[in-house]
Amino acid sequence: MNPVESPAATSPDRIPGSAPAARVIPALTAADAAERWDAVVIGGGAAGLNAALMLVRSRRRVLVVDAGAPRNRFADGVHGVLGREDVPPLDLVAQGRAEVESYGGVVRSGWVTAVGGAEGDFLVEVGNFGTASAGADAEAAIAGAAASMSPVRLTARHVVVATGVADALPDIPGLAAQWGRGVVHCPYCHGWEVRDQRIAVLAEVPAAAVHQAQLFRQLSADVVVLQHSSAPFDEADARGLAARGIRVVAGEVVELVSEGDAGARGAGDDTSAAPGRLTGARLADGTLVPIDALVVASVPVAHVEFLAPLGLHAETHPMGRGEQLPATPFGVTAIPGVWVAGNATDIMAQVGAAAAAGAMVGAQVNAALVVAEVRAAVAVADS
């Protein structure tokens, strides 16, 4: 599997009804390192920015550290967010940054490498790679640049983890270049865009492939399952597929074929030029199956390795595919003062759900800070 964060989405410079969307994330400063923050939010996507927004509106000192490479930057638009339907992903986060900053929040570029300490006194180490243009660099390049520099150390009373996930994709030539366009994974994120087209489902795990095939059958009458590396389907699943006219094609997929010559792109490569239109899937025996869209089951893995010094690690999702950081529905982790929201703890969450989780966590952090401040005030009054 190839870990992918996304080919960069190309999108307008303005959101309808908004100011121009700034794409540049400023670098950390000496003043940032000198500040004792009420909360450092790690990750500037929908979850992180909404957590920060709730906190700054409660007059908290908040710093958001963001690498500028959101998971969904491959896609042309965000869906399922009421009032913001089809907004380009990078425009959505740019607008979110502006809103956080309008209340006094600070957003800086960086890659967090470690978190240590305890509630009330956390130390956050950040690889400061300077000013970043959101979406312009692949994840590996960002991490490498950050790791090569002396870290900036931030202090915080609480830490919010909203780093999202990386999608591991099947290692098939031509697949990563189409991720978010001709290659999709979610009927609710991309289904409308591929309606009535020739849709193929890449089977690796039987249950997942059948589930995807039946959901996408709602969107197109031309759906085929490519057996690829999957075990055979059981009788009930095979009958269900056949009953709805979904063919199963045996054989391993060895290549995706696109229209024209868009040039080779590796996993996570960023380019302003979209690949050519997907036209087919080539099998090991040379057969070319004509398709317009390929559905895959990516394996999302949470970005939480920097929490290892605290003893926090991602765990396998209950469904057995993907990894996320365990937490309560309120974003409480096993370490007091460390909170988590969005895909880092719920790999199934879409943008709207991630944003809602961020709002919940922001409110919970503020309440926890108030409890600590009341306790401190009472101690002073009693002394």
Backbone hydrogen bonds in HBPLUS format (Angstrom, degrees):
<---DONOR---> <-ACCEPTOR-->    atom                        ^
c    i                          cat <-CA-CA->   ^        H-A-AA   ^      H-
h    n   atom  resd res      DA  || num        DHA   H-A  angle D-A-AA Bond
n    s   type  num  typ     dist DA aas  dist angle  dist       angle   num
A0002-ASN N   A0169-LEU O   2.61 MM 167  4.91 151.1  1.68 141.7 149.2     1
A0169-LEU N   A0002-ASN O   2.60 MM 167  4.91 160.4  1.64 135.8 137.9     2
A0004-VAL N   A0167-ASP O   2.62 MM 163  5.15 149.7  1.70 135.9 146.4     3
A0167-ASP N   A0004-VAL O   2.99 MM 163  5.15 149.5  2.09 165.0 155.5     4
A0009-ALA N   A0073-ARG O   2.42 MM  64  5.12  98.3  2.07 141.9 161.8     5
A0021-ALA N   A0013-ASP O   3.01 MM   8  5.86 164.4  2.03 157.6 162.5     6
A0018-SER N   A0015-ILE O   2.87 MM   3  5.29 144.5  1.99 154.1 147.2     7
A0134-ALA N   A0023-ARG O   2.80 MM 111  5.38 165.1  1.82 162.7 157.5     8
A0025-ILE N   A0132-ALA O   2.65 MM 107  5.15 170.3  1.66 164.1 167.7     9
A0132-ALA N   A0025-ILE O   2.97 MM 107  5.15 161.5  2.00 149.7 153.4    10
A0109-SER N   A0026-PRO O   2.75 MM  83  5.87 156.7  1.80 159.5 165.3    11
A0032-ASP N   A0029-THR O   3.14 MM   3  5.17 123.8  2.47  93.9 107.6    12
A0033-ALA N   A0029-THR O   3.31 MM   4  6.71 153.2  2.39 145.0 150.8    13
A0034-ALA N   A0030-ALA O   3.04 MM   4  6.30 138.5  2.22 141.8 153.5    14
A0035-GLU N   A0031-ALA O   3.15 MM   4  6.27 132.1  2.40 142.2 152.4    15
A0037-TRP N   A0155-THR O   3.01 MM 118  6.21 155.5  2.08 151.9 144.7    16
A0157-ARG N   A0037-TRP O   2.92 MM 120  6.43 148.7  2.02 155.8 165.3    17
A0038-ASP N   A0061-ARG O   2.89 MM  23  5.16 134.8  2.10 133.3 147.5    18
A0158-HIS N   A0038-ASP O   3.09 MM 120  6.23 133.5  2.32 129.7 143.0    19
A0039-ALA N   A0061-ARG O   3.29 MM  22  6.72 153.5  2.37 157.8 159.3    20
A0063-LEU N   A0039-ALA O   3.17 MM  24  6.64 157.7  2.22 155.5 162.4    21
A0040-VAL N   A0158-HIS O   3.14 MM 118  6.65 152.2  2.22 151.2 155.8    22
A0160-VAL N   A0040-VAL O   3.00 MM 120  6.30 164.6  2.03 147.0 150.7    23
A0041-VAL N   A0063-LEU O   2.81 MM  22  6.14 160.2  1.85 151.8 158.6    24
A0065-VAL N   A0041-VAL O   2.84 MM  24  6.24 161.6  1.88 167.8 173.8    25
A0042-ILE N   A0160-VAL O   2.75 MM 118  6.07 170.5  1.76 176.8 179.5    26
A0162-ALA N   A0042-ILE O   2.77 MM 120  5.62 156.7  1.83 156.2 157.9    27
A0043-GLY N   A0065-VAL O   2.79 MM  22  5.79 156.3  1.84 157.1 164.7    28
A0049-LEU N   A0045-GLY O   2.93 MM   4  5.88 167.9  1.95 156.3 160.4    29
A0050-ASN N   A0046-ALA O   3.11 MM   4  6.00 151.7  2.19 136.1 143.9    30
A0051-ALA N   A0047-ALA O   3.00 MM   4  6.18 153.8  2.07 148.2 155.5    31
A0052-ALA N   A0048-GLY O   2.95 MM   4  6.18 161.7  1.99 148.0 153.4    32
A0053-LEU N   A0049-LEU O   2.83 MM   4  6.00 150.2  1.92 141.8 150.5    33
A0054-MET N   A0050-ASN O   3.10 MM   4  6.30 160.8  2.14 146.0 149.1    34
A0055-LEU N   A0051-ALA O   3.16 MM   4  6.41 155.2  2.22 146.3 153.2    35
A0056-VAL N   A0052-ALA O   2.84 MM   4  6.08 166.8  1.85 161.0 163.7    36
A0057-ARG N   A0053-LEU O   3.09 MM   4  6.12 152.0  2.17 144.2 151.5    37
A0058-SER N   A0055-LEU O   2.96 MM   3  5.10 148.0  2.06 101.0 111.3    38
A0060-ARG N   A0055-LEU O   3.08 MM   5  5.42 152.4  2.16 137.3 140.2    39
A0059-ARG N   A0056-VAL O   2.94 MM   3  4.84 149.6  2.04 108.8 109.2    40
A0106-VAL N   A0062-VAL O   3.09 MM  44  6.32 160.0  2.14 152.4 158.5    41
A0064-VAL N   A0106-VAL O   2.75 MM  42  6.16 162.2  1.78 159.4 165.4    42
A0108-ARG N   A0064-VAL O   2.83 MM  44  6.16 168.0  1.84 175.3 179.2    43
A0066-ASP N   A0108-ARG O   2.91 MM  42  6.26 162.4  1.94 161.0 167.0    44
A0110-GLY N   A0066-ASP O   3.12 MM  44  5.62 139.8  2.29 120.0 123.4    45
A0135-GLY N   A0068-GLY O   2.42 MM  67  5.53 150.2  1.50 161.7 167.0    46
A0073-ARG N   A0070-PRO O   3.19 MM   3  5.61 161.4  2.23 121.9 121.1    47
A0075-ALA N   A0072-ASN O   3.06 MM   3  5.66 145.8  2.18 115.4 123.1    48
A0078-VAL N   A0087-VAL O   2.85 MM   9  5.43 144.3  1.97 135.7 144.7    49
A0086-ASP N   A0078-VAL O   2.66 MM   8  4.82 142.1  1.80 168.3 172.0    50
A0084-ARG N   A0081-VAL O   2.92 MM   3  5.50 162.4  1.95 139.0 143.2    51
A0087-VAL N   A0084-ARG O   3.13 MM   3  5.67 154.3  2.20 143.1 138.8    52
A0091-ASP N   A0088-PRO O   2.99 MM   3  5.30 126.7  2.29 107.6 122.0    53
A0092-LEU N   A0088-PRO O   3.06 MM   4  6.37 151.0  2.14 155.5 164.5    54
A0093-VAL N   A0089-PRO O   3.21 MM   4  6.58 162.7  2.24 154.0 156.3    55
A0094-ALA N   A0090-LEU O   3.05 MM   4  6.08 148.3  2.15 135.1 144.5    56
A0095-GLN N   A0091-ASP O   2.94 MM   4  6.09 158.2  1.99 146.7 151.8    57
A0096-GLY N   A0092-LEU O   2.98 MM   4  6.25 151.5  2.06 142.0 150.6    58
A0097-ARG N   A0093-VAL O   2.85 MM   4  6.09 155.6  1.91 148.0 153.4    59
A0098-ALA N   A0094-ALA O   3.08 MM   4  6.35 158.8  2.13 145.3 150.8    60
A0099-GLU N   A0095-GLN O   3.00 MM   4  6.29 149.9  2.10 146.3 154.5    61
A0100-VAL N   A0096-GLY O   2.99 MM   4  6.27 161.6  2.03 154.0 158.1    62
A0101-GLU N   A0097-ARG O   2.93 MM   4  6.13 165.6  1.95 154.0 158.2    63
A0102-SER N   A0098-ALA O   2.94 MM   4  6.05 137.2  2.13 138.1 149.3    64
A0103-TYR N   A0100-VAL O   3.22 MM   3  5.68 153.7  2.29 108.8 116.0    65
A0105-GLY N   A0100-VAL O   3.06 MM   5  5.22 148.8  2.16 145.4 136.8    66
A0104-GLY N   A0101-GLU O   3.02 MM   3  5.01 164.0  2.05 109.2 111.6    67
A0111-TRP N   A0127-GLY O   3.06 MM  16  5.03 154.0  2.13 134.8 143.0    68
A0127-GLY N   A0111-TRP O   2.80 MM  16  5.03 172.0  1.81 142.6 140.5    69
A0113-THR N   A0125-GLU O   2.87 MM  12  5.66 157.7  1.92 142.8 150.4    70
A0125-GLU N   A0114-ALA O   2.87 MM  11  5.21 168.9  1.89 157.2 160.4    71
A0115-VAL N   A0306-PHE O   3.04 MM 191  6.12 128.1  2.32 168.7 154.0    72
A0116-GLY N   A0123-LEU O   2.91 MM   7  5.17 162.7  1.94 149.4 155.2    73
A0123-LEU N   A0116-GLY O   2.88 MM   7  5.17 164.4  1.90 133.1 136.7    74
A0118-ALA N   A0121-ASP O   3.42 MM   3  5.42 156.0  2.48 110.1 111.1    75
A0121-ASP N   A0118-ALA O   2.78 MM   3  5.42 160.1  1.82 145.9 151.2    76
A0120-GLY N   A0157-ARG O   2.83 MM  37  3.75 159.0  1.88 141.2 134.4    77
A0122-PHE N   A0156-ALA O   2.76 MM  34  5.10 165.7  1.78 167.9 163.5    78
A0156-ALA N   A0122-PHE O   3.04 MM  34  5.10 153.3  2.11 133.5 139.3    79
A0124-VAL N   A0154-LEU O   2.78 MM  30  4.99 168.5  1.79 150.5 154.6    80
A0154-LEU N   A0124-VAL O   2.83 MM  30  4.99 166.8  1.84 144.4 148.8    81
A0126-VAL N   A0152-VAL O   2.81 MM  26  5.11 160.0  1.85 150.6 157.4    82
A0152-VAL N   A0126-VAL O   2.77 MM  26  5.11 162.9  1.80 151.3 151.7    83
A0136-ALA N   A0133-SER O   2.97 MM   3  5.60 160.2  2.01 148.2 147.5    84
A0142-ILE N   A0138-ALA O   3.10 MM   4  6.41 157.4  2.15 155.3 162.0    85
A0143-ALA N   A0139-GLU O   2.95 MM   4  6.19 171.0  1.95 161.1 162.7    86
A0144-GLY N   A0140-ALA O   2.95 MM   4  6.05 158.4  1.99 144.9 151.2    87
A0145-ALA N   A0141-ALA O   2.99 MM   4  6.13 158.5  2.03 145.9 151.2    88
A0146-ALA N   A0142-ILE O   2.94 MM   4  6.16 163.0  1.97 155.3 160.0    89
A0147-ALA N   A0143-ALA O   2.92 MM   4  6.03 160.5  1.95 149.8 155.1    90
A0148-SER N   A0144-GLY O   3.21 MM   4  6.26 134.2  2.43 138.2 148.5    91
A0149-MET N   A0146-ALA O   3.26 MM   3  5.65 166.8  2.28 112.0 115.9    92
A0159-VAL N   A0337-GLY O   2.95 MM 178  6.28 168.0  1.97 166.3 168.0    93
A0339-TRP N   A0159-VAL O   2.85 MM 180  6.19 165.1  1.87 160.9 166.1    94
A0161-VAL N   A0339-TRP O   2.72 MM 178  5.97 168.9  1.73 143.8 147.3    95
A0341-ALA N   A0161-VAL O   3.00 MM 180  6.43 153.8  2.07 163.0 165.2    96
A0303-HIS N   A0164-GLY O   3.14 MM 139  6.15 161.5  2.17 149.1 148.6    97
A0166-ALA N   A0301-VAL O   2.92 MM 135  5.35 154.4  1.99 141.0 145.4    98
A0301-VAL N   A0166-ALA O   2.89 MM 135  5.35 155.4  1.95 147.5 155.4    99
A0168-ALA N   A0299-VAL O   2.94 MM 131  4.89 167.1  1.96 124.6 128.9   100
A0299-VAL N   A0168-ALA O   2.96 MM 131  4.89 159.1  2.00 136.4 143.3   101
A0172-ILE N   A0170-PRO O   2.92 MM   2  5.70 130.1  2.17 108.7  93.5   102
A0175-LEU N   A0172-ILE O   3.02 MM   3  5.63 161.6  2.05 146.2 147.6   103
A0256-LEU N   A0173-PRO O   2.96 MM  83  6.32 156.9  2.01 160.6 168.2   104
A0178-GLN N   A0175-LEU O   3.01 MM   3  5.47 146.7  2.12 112.6 122.1   105
A0179-TRP N   A0176-ALA O   3.14 MM   3  5.13 160.0  2.19 104.5 110.7   106
A0181-ARG N   A0178-GLN O   2.84 MM   3  5.36 157.9  1.89 144.3 145.3   107
A0183-VAL N   A0178-GLN O   3.00 MM   5  5.23 163.9  2.02 129.2 124.0   108
A0180-GLY N   A0183-VAL O   2.79 MM   3  5.73 151.1  1.87 170.4 165.9   109
A0294-LEU N   A0182-GLY O   2.82 MM 112  6.25 159.8  1.86 160.1 166.8   110
A0184-VAL N   A0294-LEU O   2.89 MM 110  6.28 157.7  1.94 157.8 165.3   111
A0296-VAL N   A0184-VAL O   2.89 MM 112  6.28 159.4  1.93 162.9 168.1   112
A0190-HIS N   A0186-CYS O   2.96 MM   4  5.96 162.0  2.00 155.7 160.1   113
A0191-GLY N   A0187-PRO O   2.90 MM   4  4.05 130.0  2.16 102.3 112.8   114
A0193-GLU N   A0190-HIS O   3.11 MM   3  5.47 120.6  2.48 105.8 120.1   115
A0194-VAL N   A0191-GLY O   3.04 MM   3  5.40 146.3  2.16 107.9 117.5   116
A0195-ARG N   A0192-TRP O   3.27 MM   3  5.11 168.4  2.28 105.0 107.1   117
A0197-GLN N   A0194-VAL O   3.19 MM   3  5.61 149.0  2.29 136.7 134.0   118
A0196-ASP N   A0219-LEU O   2.95 MM  23  6.29 155.9  2.01 136.9 144.2   119
A0292-ASP N   A0198-ARG O   2.73 MM  94  5.06 173.9  1.74 144.3 145.9   120
A0293-ALA N   A0198-ARG O   3.15 MM  95  6.44 145.5  2.27 158.4 155.2   121
A0199-ILE N   A0222-ASP O   2.96 MM  23  6.25 164.7  1.99 171.9 168.7   122
A0224-VAL N   A0199-ILE O   2.91 MM  25  6.40 151.2  1.99 152.7 162.1   123
A0200-ALA N   A0293-ALA O   2.90 MM  93  6.28 161.8  1.93 156.3 161.9   124
A0295-VAL N   A0200-ALA O   2.70 MM  95  6.08 161.3  1.73 159.0 165.8   125
A0201-VAL N   A0224-VAL O   2.83 MM  23  6.31 149.0  1.93 152.9 163.2   126
A0226-LEU N   A0201-VAL O   2.81 MM  25  5.91 166.3  1.83 156.2 160.9   127
A0202-LEU N   A0295-VAL O   2.84 MM  93  6.00 173.9  1.84 169.7 169.5   128
A0203-ALA N   A0226-LEU O   2.95 MM  23  5.83 164.2  1.97 165.0 165.0   129
A0209-ALA N   A0205-VAL O   3.01 MM   4  6.16 165.6  2.03 165.5 170.2   130
A0210-VAL N   A0206-PRO O   3.00 MM   4  6.20 165.2  2.02 159.4 162.9   131
A0211-HIS N   A0207-ALA O   3.03 MM   4  6.15 162.8  2.06 147.0 152.1   132
A0212-GLN N   A0208-ALA O   2.96 MM   4  6.18 166.6  1.98 152.9 156.0   133
A0213-ALA N   A0209-ALA O   2.87 MM   4  6.00 164.1  1.90 150.1 155.2   134
A0214-GLN N   A0210-VAL O   3.00 MM   4  6.16 164.4  2.02 154.0 157.0   135
A0215-LEU N   A0211-HIS O   3.11 MM   4  6.33 153.7  2.19 146.5 153.9   136
A0216-PHE N   A0212-GLN O   2.91 MM   4  6.11 166.1  1.92 159.5 162.8   137
A0217-ARG N   A0213-ALA O   2.92 MM   4  6.02 131.6  2.16 138.5 151.8   138
A0218-GLN N   A0215-LEU O   3.21 MM   3  5.60 149.1  2.31 104.8 113.0   139
A0219-LEU N   A0216-PHE O   2.88 MM   3  5.18 149.7  1.97 106.4 116.2   140
A0220-SER N   A0216-PHE O   3.17 MM   4  6.52 127.9  2.46 144.1 158.3   141
A0225-VAL N   A0247-ARG O   2.74 MM  22  6.10 167.8  1.75 161.3 165.4   142
A0249-VAL N   A0225-VAL O   2.77 MM  24  6.11 166.9  1.78 169.6 173.7   143
A0227-GLN N   A0249-VAL O   2.81 MM  22  5.79 168.7  1.83 153.9 157.6   144
A0230-SER N   A0227-GLN O   2.90 MM   3  5.66 159.3  1.94 156.5 156.4   145
A0228-HIS N   A0251-GLY O   3.15 MM  23  5.41 131.2  2.40 146.1 135.2   146
A0238-ALA N   A0234-ASP O   2.92 MM   4  6.11 165.8  1.94 160.4 165.2   147
A0239-ARG N   A0235-GLU O   2.92 MM   4  6.07 156.6  1.98 148.6 154.6   148
A0240-GLY N   A0236-ALA O   2.99 MM   4  6.20 152.6  2.07 143.4 151.2   149
A0241-LEU N   A0237-ASP O   2.93 MM   4  6.20 158.1  1.98 153.5 158.6   150
A0242-ALA N   A0238-ALA O   3.01 MM   4  6.18 168.3  2.03 148.3 151.8   151
A0243-ALA N   A0239-ARG O   2.87 MM   4  5.94 153.6  1.94 145.8 153.4   152
A0244-ARG N   A0241-LEU O   3.19 MM   3  5.51 138.6  2.37 103.1 113.7   153
A0246-ILE N   A0241-LEU O   2.90 MM   5  5.00 164.4  1.92 150.1 145.1   154
A0245-GLY N   A0242-ALA O   3.02 MM   3  5.00 164.0  2.04 108.4 110.7   155
A0284-ALA N   A0252-GLU O   2.86 MM  32  5.53 132.2  2.09 152.7 165.0   156
A0254-VAL N   A0282-ARG O   2.84 MM  28  5.90 162.6  1.87 158.6 164.5   157
A0282-ARG N   A0255-GLU O   2.80 MM  27  5.18 163.0  1.83 156.5 160.9   158
A0257-VAL N   A0280-GLY O   2.83 MM  23  5.06 174.6  1.84 147.9 148.4   159
A0279-THR N   A0257-VAL O   2.85 MM  22  5.77 173.0  1.85 154.3 154.7   160
A0280-GLY N   A0257-VAL O   3.18 MM  23  5.06 149.4  2.28 144.4 140.9   161
A0259-GLU N   A0277-ARG O   2.56 MM  18  5.03 162.7  1.59 147.1 153.0   162
A0269-ASP N   A0266-GLY O   3.09 MM   3  5.46 166.7  2.11 129.3 130.5   163
A0291-ILE N   A0279-THR O   2.99 MM  12  5.26 156.2  2.05 110.8 118.0   164
A0281-ALA N   A0289-VAL O   2.91 MM   8  5.15 152.6  1.98 139.7 147.8   165
A0289-VAL N   A0281-ALA O   2.86 MM   8  5.15 173.8  1.87 148.1 146.1   166
A0283-LEU N   A0287-THR O   2.78 MM   4  5.25 165.2  1.80 158.6 163.8   167
A0286-GLY N   A0283-LEU O   2.92 MM   3  5.33 161.1  1.96 118.1 121.7   168
A0323-GLU N   A0300-PRO O   2.86 MM  23  6.38 152.3  1.94 151.0 159.9   169
A0302-ALA N   A0323-GLU O   3.14 MM  21  5.80 140.1  2.30 119.5 131.2   170
A0307-LEU N   A0304-VAL O   2.99 MM   3  5.68 167.9  2.01 123.6 127.1   171
A0308-ALA N   A0305-GLU O   3.22 MM   3  5.74 167.4  2.24 118.1 119.9   172
A0310-LEU N   A0307-LEU O   2.90 MM   3  5.52 148.4  2.00 119.8 129.2   173
A0312-LEU N   A0307-LEU O   3.36 MM   5  5.37 160.9  2.40 135.9 130.3   174
A0311-GLY N   A0308-ALA O   2.84 MM   3  4.91 155.2  1.90 108.4 116.8   175
A0315-GLU N   A0324-GLN O   2.76 MM   9  5.49 171.0  1.76 148.4 146.2   176
A0324-GLN N   A0315-GLU O   2.90 MM   9  5.49 158.4  1.94 153.6 154.1   177
A0317-HIS N   A0322-GLY O   2.84 MM   5  5.50 165.6  1.86 139.3 140.3   178
A0320-GLY N   A0317-HIS O   2.70 MM   3  5.30 163.0  1.72 126.3 131.5   179
A0325-LEU N   A0344-ALA O   2.78 MM  19  6.02 171.0  1.78 153.2 155.6   180
A0328-THR N   A0332-VAL O   3.03 MM   4  5.21 150.0  2.12 134.3 142.6   181
A0331-GLY N   A0328-THR O   2.90 MM   3  5.25 161.4  1.94 121.0 121.9   182
A0340-VAL N   A0331-GLY O   2.96 MM   9  4.87 147.1  2.07 127.3 137.4   183
A0338-VAL N   A0335-ILE O   3.05 MM   3  5.66 161.9  2.08 143.4 144.5   184
A0345-THR N   A0342-GLY O   3.08 MM   3  5.98 159.3  2.13 125.7 130.2   185
A0346-ASP N   A0342-GLY O   2.96 MM   4  5.88 131.3  2.20 137.7 149.5   186
A0349-ALA N   A0346-ASP O   3.04 MM   3  5.61 163.7  2.07 120.4 125.3   187
A0354-ALA N   A0350-GLN O   2.88 MM   4  6.07 158.2  1.93 159.1 166.4   188
A0355-ALA N   A0351-VAL O   2.88 MM   4  6.09 161.2  1.92 154.1 158.7   189
A0356-ALA N   A0352-GLY O   2.99 MM   4  6.21 157.0  2.05 145.0 151.5   190
A0357-ALA N   A0353-ALA O   2.91 MM   4  6.12 156.3  1.97 146.7 153.0   191
A0358-GLY N   A0354-ALA O   2.94 MM   4  6.21 151.0  2.03 145.6 153.7   192
A0359-ALA N   A0355-ALA O   3.00 MM   4  6.34 153.1  2.08 148.2 154.8   193
A0360-MET N   A0356-ALA O   3.03 MM   4  6.34 158.9  2.08 149.3 154.7   194
A0361-VAL N   A0357-ALA O   2.95 MM   4  6.20 164.6  1.98 152.6 156.3   195
A0362-GLY N   A0358-GLY O   2.85 MM   4  6.03 161.6  1.89 151.2 156.7   196
A0363-ALA N   A0359-ALA O   3.07 MM   4  6.31 159.6  2.12 148.8 153.2   197
A0364-GLN N   A0360-MET O   2.98 MM   4  6.27 154.2  2.05 147.3 155.1   198
A0365-VAL N   A0361-VAL O   2.85 MM   4  6.09 159.0  1.89 158.6 163.2   199
A0366-ASN N   A0362-GLY O   3.07 MM   4  6.30 164.1  2.09 147.9 152.2   200
A0367-ALA N   A0363-ALA O   3.02 MM   4  6.25 159.9  2.06 147.7 153.0   201
A0368-ALA N   A0364-GLN O   2.95 MM   4  6.20 154.5  2.02 146.5 153.5   202
A0369-LEU N   A0365-VAL O   2.91 MM   4  6.19 155.6  1.97 153.2 159.9   203
A0370-VAL N   A0366-ASN O   2.96 MM   4  6.24 153.8  2.03 149.1 156.3   204
A0371-VAL N   A0367-ALA O   3.00 MM   4  6.31 157.9  2.05 148.8 154.2   205
A0372-ALA N   A0368-ALA O   3.11 MM   4  6.40 160.4  2.15 147.9 152.3   206
A0373-GLU N   A0369-LEU O   2.92 MM   4  6.18 152.0  2.00 146.2 154.7   207
A0374-VAL N   A0370-VAL O   2.83 MM   4  6.08 153.2  1.90 155.3 162.2   208
A0375-ARG N   A0371-VAL O   3.02 MM   4  6.23 164.9  2.04 149.7 153.8   209
A0376-ALA N   A0372-ALA O   2.97 MM   4  6.20 156.1  2.03 144.7 151.2   210
A0377-ALA N   A0373-GLU O   2.94 MM   4  6.07 155.2  2.00 142.7 149.5   211
A0378-VAL N   A0374-VAL O   2.91 MM   4  6.13 160.9  1.94 157.0 161.4   212
A0379-ALA N   A0375-ARG O   3.04 MM   4  6.25 156.0  2.10 144.0 150.7   213
A0380-VAL N   A0376-ALA O   3.05 MM   4  6.32 153.7  2.12 146.1 152.5   214
A0381-ALA N   A0377-ALA O   2.91 MM   4  6.15 161.1  1.95 148.7 154.3   215
A0382-ASP N   A0378-VAL O   2.90 MM   4  6.05 145.0  2.02 147.4 156.4   216
A0383-SER N   A0380-VAL O   3.17 MM   3  5.21 148.0  2.28  99.2 108.7   217
